[in-house]
Amino acid sequence: MSDAIKAATLEYVTRLGDDSLVLGHRISEWVSYAPFLEEDIAYANVALDYVGRARMFYTYAAELAADGRTEDDFAYMRSDRDYRNLLLLEMPRGDFAYSQIRQLFADVYYSLVLPELVKSKDERIAAVAAKAIKETKYHVRRSRDWVHRLGDGTEESHKRTQKAADQLWGYTHEMFDMDETEQLLADNGIGVDVSKLRDQWHKDVSAILTESTITVPEDSWAVRGGRTGYHTENLGHMLTELQIVHRSHPGCQW
């Protein structure tokens, strides 16, 4: 592996880990607050899926970095400017409809990305993707069913679901941007050219929203910056809560 490919791979798996950790934490915020017990348990399981995925990516990132850092350093010892997650994933928990729409957008995205990552020439990335695909099939089914129930439910649930779709749509464009790092890895068969997945994502999500009596938002605005370390204030608040114990007891291990 050349130095350029190694550096790009380190950046790439760190991004994938950041995406998984941030979304996993947001999902975990529903534990004990979900509308009923079964959904409380479901949210906990989905959160664990994403946090487990983050651990695998961070462990690989630490090996690539080879500078003494561990997965904990990647999760707990970086500031918000060092994180490279998509902005969509750091948005606050919001109400139940807001979380389910965000989850739908993310789940459909991963249902398209992971099958491509399985083909990666990097065996570690491909292995993580292969494990995550099984989880994602359940995630998509669950988020789709909830959006159906909310969108085609009561007048109030429909209103909240439509509002959530309108509020989050502009953050989805960033998911399909390609920079030099991702293009280099895609050209070398390691990463995914996500720009080619945009049309299928839009088709799949639009079908689900339409079935749920939700109007598909227009592409009238877009916000970007997560991949370059420019985040909303929400990430800083989230990391303060996520990192406080580790930073209060540096070097402590279970």
LOPA-450370 format. One record per residue: residue number from 1; x, y, z of N, C-alpha, C in turn; residue in one letter. Coordinates in pm, whole numbers, padded with zeros to 5 digits. Atoms other than C-alpha are relative to their C-alpha. Layout:
LOPA-450370
  num    n_xx    n_yy    n_zz   ca_xx   ca_yy   ca_zz    c_xx    c_yy    c_zz  residu
  NUM       X       Y       Z       X       Y       Z       X       Y       Z       A
...
//
This chain:
LOPA-450370
  num    n_xx    n_yy    n_zz   ca_xx   ca_yy   ca_zz    c_xx    c_yy    c_zz  residu
    1   00085  -00120   00000   00000   00000   00000   00088   00125   00000       M
    2  -00080  -00122   00008   00152   00333  -00107  -00036   00094   00114       S
    3   00025  -00096  -00107   00179   00620   00140  -00127   00081  -00027       D
    4   00118  -00079   00035  -00088   00816  -00047  -00128  -00079   00023       A
    5   00118   00085  -00019  -00333   00526  -00047  -00022  -00027   00149       I
    6   00012   00027  -00144  -00260   00450   00319  -00059   00121   00073       K
    7   00052  -00122  -00063  -00323   00813   00421  -00146   00021  -00035       A
    8   00140  -00016   00042  -00643   00825   00219  -00090  -00103   00067       A
    9   00079   00105  -00066  -00762   00495   00366  -00022   00033   00146       T
   10   00015  -00042  -00139  -00697   00623   00717  -00109   00106   00012       L
   11   00102  -00105  -00002  -00905   00932   00644  -00139  -00059  -00028       E
   12   00126   00059   00042  -01176   00721   00481  -00065  -00082   00111       Y
   13   00058   00084  -00106  -01223   00468   00761  -00033   00083   00123       V
   14   00034  -00090  -00110  -01216   00751   01015  -00135   00066  -00027       T
   15   00129  -00057   00037  -01504   00915   00828  -00113  -00101   00024       R
   16   00101   00104  -00017  -01695   00587   00825  -00026  -00027   00148       L
   17   00017   00017  -00144  -01632   00545   01196  -00073   00115   00064       G
   18   00068  -00119  -00054  -01741   00900   01271  -00148  -00003  -00032       D
   19   00141   00010   00037  -02063   00852   01078  -00074  -00097   00092       D
   20   00066   00105  -00078  -02142   00535   01270  -00012   00039   00147       S
   21   00006  -00037  -00141  -02055   00669   01614  -00101   00110   00026       L
   22   00089  -00113  -00021  -02244   00995   01578  -00147  -00043  -00015       V
   23   00138   00045   00016  -02559   00831   01443  -00038  -00097   00111       L
   24   00029   00092  -00109  -02533   00553   01700  -00032   00071   00129       G
   25   00028  -00075  -00122  -02519   00806   01980  -00135   00070  -00007       H
   26   00131  -00066   00014  -02815   01000   01844  -00114  -00099   00020       R
   27   00103   00102  -00017  -03018   00679   01825  -00012  -00038   00147       I
   28   00002   00042  -00141  -02918   00588   02181  -00073   00099   00090       S
   29   00068  -00100  -00081  -03073   00911   02306  -00149  -00029   00016       E
   30   00141   00038  -00015  -03414   00749   02258  -00021  -00110   00104       W
   31   00014   00107  -00097  -03340   00469   02503  -00060   00054   00130       V
   32   00084  -00038  -00116  -03592   00501   02791  -00097   00114  -00034       S
   33   00092  -00106   00041  -03776   00773   02591  -00088  -00043  -00118       Y
   34   00078   00046   00114  -03923   00563   02307  -00147  -00012   00038       A
   35   00144  -00002  -00030  -04305   00551   02277  -00052  -00123   00073       P
   36   00042   00118  -00076  -04331   00196   02412   00121  -00093   00015       F
   37  -00114   00081  -00041  -04109  -00079   02555   00070  -00070  -00116       L
   38  -00062   00072   00110  -04055  -00283   02239   00085   00092  -00087       E
   39  -00076  -00095   00080  -03942   00027   02051   00123   00048   00076       E
   40  -00114  -00035  -00083  -03715   00118   02341   00113  -00101  -00021       D
   41  -00098   00107   00021  -03540  -00218   02301   00054   00004  -00142       I
   42  -00043  -00006   00140  -03531  -00183   01922   00102   00112  -00020       A
   43  -00094  -00112   00013  -03362   00157   01946   00135  -00034   00060       Y
   44  -00126   00037  -00063  -03101   00020   02184   00079  -00094  -00090       A
   45  -00068   00094   00088  -03021  -00263   01944   00057   00067  -00124       N
   46  -00049  -00070   00119  -02993  -00034   01643   00120   00088   00037       V
   47  -00113  -00082  -00046  -02767   00202   01840   00126  -00085   00017       A
   48  -00114   00089  -00019  -02542  -00090   01933   00058  -00045  -00134       L
   49  -00049   00037   00133  -02520  -00192   01568   00095   00107  -00053       D
   50  -00083  -00108   00054  -02382   00149   01473   00125   00023   00083       Y
   51  -00118  -00019  -00085  -02150   00183   01772   00099  -00114  -00023       V
   52  -00089   00112   00030  -02014  -00165   01702   00071   00018  -00132       G
   53  -00060  -00030   00129  -01953  -00063   01343   00110   00105   00015       R
   54  -00101  -00105  -00024  -01770   00249   01464   00125  -00059   00062       A
   55  -00116   00061  -00065  -01544   00038   01685   00088  -00072  -00101       R
   56  -00079   00073   00100  -01437  -00179   01391   00076   00096  -00091       M
   57  -00069  -00097   00085  -01358   00122   01175   00111   00073   00076       F
   58  -00102  -00069  -00079  -01173   00302   01455   00120  -00090   00032       Y
   59  -00110   00094  -00027  -00969  -00007   01539   00092  -00009  -00122       T
   60  -00080   00004   00123  -00858  -00027   01176   00073   00132  -00021       Y
   61  -00064  -00131   00013  -00787   00348   01172   00123   00009   00090       A
   62  -00113  -00004  -00094  -00563   00309   01478   00117  -00082  -00053       A
   63  -00106   00083   00057  -00370   00031   01306   00068   00070  -00117       E
   64  -00058  -00073   00113  -00323   00241   00994   00084   00118   00047       L
   65  -00074  -00116  -00053  -00213   00543   01197   00133  -00044   00062       A
   66  -00121   00057  -00060   00039   00330   01391   00079   00102   00081       A
   67  -00066  -00104  -00080   00112   00620   01627  -00035  -00010   00149       D
   68   00032   00021  -00141  -00002   00472   01956  -00145   00025   00036       G
   69   00141  -00025  -00028  -00365   00578   01928  -00079  -00130  -00003       R
   70   00091   00113  -00002  -00645   00333   02002  -00137   00046  -00048       T
   71   00136  -00038   00041  -01011   00324   01907  -00059   00103   00095       E
   72   00050  -00098  -00097  -01085   00518   02227   00051   00140  -00030       D
   73  -00054  -00132   00035  -00857   00800   02116  -00079   00063  -00115       D
   74   00077  -00052   00112  -01050   00833   01793  -00140   00043   00044       F
   75   00136  -00031  -00044  -01384   00833   01974  -00005   00113   00101       A
   76   00014  -00088  -00117  -01308   01037   02283   00099   00116   00008       Y
   77  -00104  -00100  -00019  -00997   01249   02233   00015   00096  -00118       M
   78  -00002  -00097   00110  -01082   01450   01922  -00109   00103   00021       R
   79   00100  -00106  -00010  -01265   01780   01906  -00096  -00008  -00118       S
   80   00098   00003   00108  -01562   01851   01683   00063   00034  -00136       D
   81  -00063  -00035   00127  -01334   02008   01419   00079  -00116  -00060       R
   82  -00073   00117   00049  -01150   01676   01393  -00092  -00110  -00052       D
   83   00096   00100   00047  -01467   01478   01324  -00035   00027  -00146       Y
   84   00026  -00009   00143  -01558   01406   00963  -00135  -00063  -00038       R
   85   00130   00061   00027  -01916   01279   00990  -00089   00091  -00084       N
   86   00100  -00073   00075  -02202   01382   00766  -00085   00084   00094       L
   87   00077  -00091  -00085  -02400   01677   00902  -00138  -00058   00035       L
   88   00132   00058  -00025  -02730   01489   00870  -00002  -00080   00129       L
   89  -00003   00093  -00110  -02621   01245   01137   00016   00067   00135       L
   90  -00020  -00069  -00126  -02538   01505   01401  -00117   00089   00041       E
   91   00116  -00079  -00035  -02870   01683   01391  -00060  -00051   00132       M
   92   00051   00043  -00130  -03040   01676   01735  -00109  -00106  -00013       P
   93   00095   00110   00000  -03273   01395   01832  -00136   00040  -00055       R
   94   00131  -00047   00047  -03587   01599   01769  -00112  -00087   00051       G
   95   00112   00085  -00041  -03929   01439   01799   00012  -00134  -00071       D
   96  -00010   00136   00052  -04002   01080   01700  -00004   00000  -00153       F
   97   00008  -00006   00146  -04097   01168   01341   00132   00050  -00059       A
   98  -00127  -00056   00046  -03777   01372   01299   00108  -00108  -00001       Y
   99  -00100   00107  -00008  -03561   01080   01414  -00025  -00109  -00102       S
  100   00030   00107   00095  -03742   00832   01192   00028   00042  -00144       Q
  101  -00032  -00048   00135  -03706   01047   00880   00151   00001  -00019       I
  102  -00147   00001   00010  -03335   01097   00949   00050  -00144  -00015       R
  103  -00041   00139   00005  -03305   00723   01005  -00029  -00061  -00137       Q
  104   00033   00050   00133  -03481   00647   00678   00102   00047  -00102       L
  105  -00097  -00053   00094  -03250   00876   00484   00134  -00072   00012       F
  106  -00129   00066  -00024  -02943   00717   00644  -00005  -00148  -00037       A
  107   00009   00144   00025  -03064   00358   00620  -00002  -00033  -00148       D
  108   00003   00024   00144  -03145   00378   00250   00138   00028  -00060       V
  109  -00136  -00032   00044  -02804   00540   00196   00093  -00118   00023       Y
  110  -00090   00112  -00031  -02623   00255   00370  -00040  -00127  -00074       Y
  111   00042   00118   00076  -02833  -00004   00188   00058   00001  -00140       S
  112  -00063  -00013   00132  -02670   00127  -00131   00152   00001   00010       L
  113  -00145  -00013  -00015  -02319   00202  -00002   00065  -00133   00040       V
  114  -00064   00120  -00054  -02249  -00120   00188   00021  -00111  -00103       L
  115  -00026   00102   00101  -02299  -00361  -00105   00118   00034  -00090       P
  116  -00115  -00042   00078  -02041  -00155  -00293   00129  -00014   00080       E
  117  -00119   00013  -00085  -01801  -00152   00002   00044  -00145   00016       L
  118  -00036   00142  -00009  -01815  -00531   00018   00097  -00038  -00112       V
  119  -00088   00028   00114  -01637  -00525  -00318   00138   00063   00016       K
  120  -00126  -00072  -00020  -01350  -00317  -00174   00120  -00095  -00005       S
  121  -00124   00076   00002  -00998  -00441  -00241   00066  -00003   00137       K
  122  -00048   00000  -00137  -00927  -00355   00122  -00082  -00103   00078       D
  123   00072   00109  -00064  -01021  -00675   00304  -00067   00041   00131       E
  124   00058  -00042  -00128  -01083  -00504   00638  -00128   00081  -00022       R
  125   00119  -00080   00031  -01326  -00252   00492  -00112  -00091  -00051       I
  126   00098   00091   00056  -01501  -00525   00296  -00063  -00087   00108       A
  127   00050   00087  -00107  -01535  -00741   00609  -00099   00075   00090       A
  128   00092  -00081  -00082  -01696  -00462   00814  -00130   00021  -00076       V
  129   00119  -00023   00082  -01934  -00387   00528  -00086  -00126  -00009       A
  130   00073   00125   00010  -02031  -00753   00496  -00081  -00026   00126       A
  131   00073   00017  -00125  -02129  -00765   00862  -00113   00102   00012       K
  132   00098  -00107  -00015  -02313  -00434   00848  -00119  -00015  -00093       A
  133   00110   00018   00094  -02524  -00533   00546  -00117  -00073   00065       I
  134   00105   00079  -00064  -02715  -00788   00753  -00084   00088   00094       K
  135   00069  -00090  -00092  -02801  -00522   01012  -00083   00101  -00076       E
  136   00065  -00107   00075  -02893  -00262   00752  -00131  -00045  -00063       T
  137   00126   00050   00057  -03160  -00483   00593  -00114   00016   00102       K
  138   00100  -00020  -00106  -03344  -00476   00927  -00025   00147   00024       Y
  139   00015  -00143  -00025  -03279  -00106   00975  -00092   00065  -00103       H
  140   00082  -00058   00107  -03432  -00016   00639  -00146  -00039   00018       V
  141   00139   00047  -00018  -03741  -00227   00702  -00067   00072   00116       R
  142   00055  -00065  -00119  -03790  -00074   01043  -00030   00148  -00024       R
  143   00022  -00143   00023  -03747   00290   00940  -00109   00023  -00105       S
  144   00105  -00012   00102  -03966   00241   00630  -00138  -00021   00063       R
  145   00129   00029  -00063  -04245   00088   00839  -00045   00114   00091       D
  146   00037  -00109  -00089  -04231   00371   01090  -00043   00125  -00078       W
  147   00038  -00116   00080  -04242   00642   00824  -00138  -00022  -00061       V
  148   00134   00030   00050  -04544   00469   00672  -00105   00027   00108       H
  149   00097  -00015  -00109  -04720   00462   01009  -00019   00145   00039       R
  150   00008  -00140  -00040  -04640   00823   01089  -00057   00088  -00110       L
  151   00046  -00084   00110  -04696   00974   00747  -00146  -00021  -00033       G
  152   00137   00034   00035  -05022   00794   00685  -00083  -00029   00126       D
  153   00069   00020  -00127  -05136   00809   01048  -00097   00111   00031       G
  154   00088  -00109  -00040  -05303   01091   01233   00039   00129  -00070       T
  155  -00032  -00131   00058  -05316   01449   01114   00127   00056   00063       E
  156  -00117  -00052  -00070  -05058   01540   01378   00128  -00073  -00040       E
  157  -00120   00075   00037  -04815   01258   01294   00041   00030  -00144       S
  158  -00030  -00035   00139  -04844   01340   00923   00070   00136  -00006       H
  159  -00057  -00135   00001  -04769   01707   00989   00144   00000   00048       K
  160  -00136   00005  -00056  -04463   01628   01199   00096  -00072  -00095       R
  161  -00086   00075   00092  -04330   01378   00947   00034   00083  -00123       T
  162  -00027  -00088   00114  -04366   01620   00656   00098   00111   00039       Q
  163  -00090  -00106  -00048  -04198   01893   00860   00143  -00052   00013       K
  164  -00133   00059  -00016  -03907   01660   00941   00067  -00022  -00135       A
  165  -00056   00022   00134  -03859   01565   00575   00047   00132  -00061       A
  166  -00037  -00131   00054  -03854   01932   00476   00124   00056   00070       D
  167  -00112  -00054  -00077  -03608   02021   00753   00131  -00073  -00027       Q
  168  -00122   00080   00012  -03362   01739   00683   00047  -00020  -00144       L
  169  -00032   00031   00139  -03370   01714   00304   00128   00068  -00047       W
  170  -00117  -00075   00046  -03105   01980   00248   00133  -00056   00049       G
  171  -00123   00061  -00052  -02854   01781   00454   00037  -00127  -00075       Y
  172  -00027   00127   00068  -02879   01477   00227   00094   00014  -00118       T
  173  -00083  -00018   00119  -02691   01626  -00068   00147  -00033   00029       H
  174  -00139   00022  -00038  -02361   01602   00120   00037  -00148  -00007       E
  175  -00028   00143  -00001  -02393   01223   00130   00059  -00048  -00132       M
  176  -00041   00046   00133  -02317   01204  -00242   00111   00083  -00060       F
  177  -00114  -00078   00046  -02028   01449  -00267   00127  -00086  -00002       D
  178  -00128   00069   00011  -01687   01320  -00375   00113   00103   00007       M
  179  -00117  -00086  -00002  -01359   01486  -00277   00120  -00081  -00050       D
  180  -00119   00066   00054  -01000   01395  -00372   00027  -00132   00071       E
  181  -00025   00123  -00076  -00969   01137  -00094  -00090  -00113  -00047       T
  182   00094   00104   00039  -01282   00947  -00188   00016  -00038  -00146       E
  183  -00020   00031   00142  -01213   00975  -00561   00122  -00089  -00019       Q
  184  -00122   00081   00010  -00862   00835  -00516  -00028  -00145   00038       L
  185   00029   00136  -00045  -00992   00535  -00325  -00099  -00071  -00091       L
  186   00094   00060   00094  -01281   00479  -00563   00073  -00045  -00127       A
  187  -00076   00033   00121  -01041   00484  -00859   00088  -00122   00019       D
  188  -00088   00114  -00030  -00826   00223  -00683  -00076  -00120   00056       N
  189   00079   00114  -00039  -01113  -00006  -00598  -00013  -00022   00149       G
  190   00007   00012  -00146  -01105   00062  -00224  -00126   00064   00056       I
  191   00118  -00071  -00047  -01381   00316  -00170  -00114  -00006  -00101       G
  192   00121   00000   00082  -01721   00385  -00324  -00020   00138  -00063       V
  193   00037  -00126   00066  -01812   00651  -00579  -00147   00026   00033       D
  194   00137  -00021  -00047  -02119   00768  -00388  -00081   00090  -00092       V
  195   00074  -00089   00091  -02205   01025  -00654  -00089  -00081  -00095       S
  196   00077   00085   00091  -02331   00735  -00867  -00123  -00062   00068       K
  197   00111   00060  -00074  -02576   00630  -00595  -00114   00099   00026       L
  198   00098  -00104  -00030  -02766   00958  -00571  -00137  -00028  -00064       R
  199   00127   00019   00070  -03033   00877  -00831  -00080  -00116   00060       D
  200   00071   00115  -00057  -03115   00536  -00684  -00051   00031   00140       Q
  201   00044  -00041  -00134  -03129   00681  -00332  -00125   00086  -00010       W
  202   00114  -00090   00016  -03365   00953  -00447  -00124  -00078  -00043       H
  203   00113   00081   00045  -03584   00699  -00625  -00058  -00083   00115       K
  204   00046   00085  -00109  -03602   00465  -00323  -00068   00080   00110       D
  205   00057  -00083  -00107  -03664   00738  -00066  -00130   00065  -00046       V
  206   00122  -00064   00053  -03918   00916  -00286  -00117  -00097  -00001       S
  207   00106   00101   00003  -04115   00593  -00326  -00058  -00022   00140       A
  208   00045   00022  -00139  -04130   00541   00051  -00079   00120   00050       I
  209   00070  -00121  -00045  -04229   00902   00120  -00137   00011  -00067       L
  210   00127  -00009   00073  -04498   00895  -00149  -00101  -00101   00054       T
  211   00088   00102  -00059  -04642   00570  -00010  -00051   00043   00137       E
  212   00035  -00046  -00134  -04650   00744   00328  -00077   00131  -00002       S
  213   00074  -00125   00023  -04845   01042   00185   00081   00123   00036       T
  214  -00090  -00112  -00026  -04542   01266   00239   00050   00056  -00132       I
  215  -00048  -00065   00122  -04452   01517  -00032   00152   00002  -00001       T
  216  -00146   00001   00012  -04096   01473  -00154   00049   00146  -00009       V
  217  -00047  -00139   00001  -03910   01799  -00074   00075   00035  -00129       P
  218  -00074  -00047   00116  -03759   02008  -00351   00146   00022   00037       E
  219  -00143  -00022  -00023  -03383   02044  -00390   00031   00150  -00003       D
  220  -00011  -00145   00001  -03399   02411  -00302   00113   00055   00088       S
  221  -00111  -00047  -00086  -03117   02426  -00045   00087  -00120   00037       W
  222  -00093   00105  -00037  -02814   02230   00064   00104   00056   00096       A
  223  -00102  -00039  -00098  -02569   02243   00355   00109  -00107  -00002       V
  224  -00114   00092   00002  -02222   02089   00352   00106   00046   00099       R
  225  -00111  -00038  -00087  -01907   02088   00563   00049  -00110   00090       G
  226  -00037   00104  -00095  -01902   01774   00773   00128  -00073  -00035       G
  227  -00118   00074   00042  -01635   01599   00569   00129   00081   00015       R
  228  -00119  -00084  -00018  -01399   01894   00615   00011   00056   00141       T
  229  -00010  -00040  -00140  -01464   01943   00986  -00081   00121   00039       G
  230   00087  -00114  -00032  -01717   02227   00968  -00138  -00053   00036       Y
  231   00122   00062  -00052  -02011   02124   01183  -00096   00102   00059       H
  232   00095  -00082  -00073  -02321   02261   01343   00036  -00003   00148       T
  233  -00028  -00002  -00144  -02315   02348   01712  -00048  -00128   00068       E
  234   00055   00121  -00060  -02506   02025   01773   00106  -00105   00028       N
  235  -00102   00102  -00021  -02197   01808   01735   00081   00029   00125       L
  236  -00077  -00035  -00119  -02003   01999   02000  -00072  -00035   00128       G
  237   00079   00034  -00118  -02284   01959   02251  -00006  -00151   00020       H
  238   00008   00145  -00009  -02313   01590   02170   00131  -00061   00049       M
  239  -00130   00053  -00039  -01940   01524   02204   00032   00031   00146       L
  240  -00021  -00033  -00142  -01933   01702   02542  -00059  -00109   00088       T
  241   00066   00105  -00078  -02177   01446   02674   00066  -00135  -00022       E
  242  -00056   00130   00033  -02021   01151   02494   00139  -00020   00060       L
  243  -00141   00013  -00036  -01661   01225   02597   00032   00033   00145       Q
  244  -00030  -00055  -00132  -01695   01362   02951   00066  -00099   00094       I
  245  -00056   00098  -00094  -01621   01041   03143   00144  -00034  -00036       V
  246  -00135   00036   00043  -01318   00945   02936   00099   00114   00024       H
  247  -00090  -00113  -00018  -01171   01294   02947   00020   00034   00147       R
  248  -00013  -00026  -00143  -01234   01320   03321   00095  -00098   00068       S
  249  -00087   00102  -00056  -01033   01002   03380   00094  -00051  -00109       H
  250  -00088   00038   00111  -00760   00999   03111   00086  -00121   00033       P
  251  -00083   00117  -00019  -00582   00671   03068  -00066  -00113   00074       G
  252   00069   00103  -00077  -00835   00478   03271  -00054  -00108  -00095       C
  253   00049   00111   00082  -00925   00135   03134  -00088  -00091   00083       Q
  254   00085   00094  -00072  -01192  -00120   03221   00083  -00118   00047       W
//
